Amino acid sequence: MTARAAADLMEIQANTPGLFYRKLRMIIAEKLETEASEFASEIELGESYFGVVRKGKRGRGAAGKVPVVGILKRGW
């Protein structure tokens, strides 16, 4: 769930869940760093949105777009 959707659901400002999501990601990253056995080398993460080209809203909020996430492990 996006921070915006969480904010709308809880009827709070969008910055609040964004802050909590960021803190949660930091906690997860620290936990994974201590247990980094499989991802001991450098990794890259990227995201993009694919879909038809339409007039109007672009990016994450556009209708008909599919989010795609990729992970690449360096040094394999």
KAHURA-V567936 format. One record per pair of residues at least 24 apart in sequence whose ideal C-beta (glycine too) atoms are under 7 Angstrom apart, sorted by the first residue. I is the first residue (numbers start at 1). J is the second residue. D is the distance in whole Angstrom. If there is no record, write none. Layout:
{{I:J:D} {I:J:D}}
This chain:
{{39:73:7} {41:73:6} {41:74:6} {41:75:4} {42:74:4} {42:75:7} {43:71:6} {43:72:7} {43:73:5} {43:74:7} {44:72:5} {44:74:7} {45:71:5} {46:70:5}}
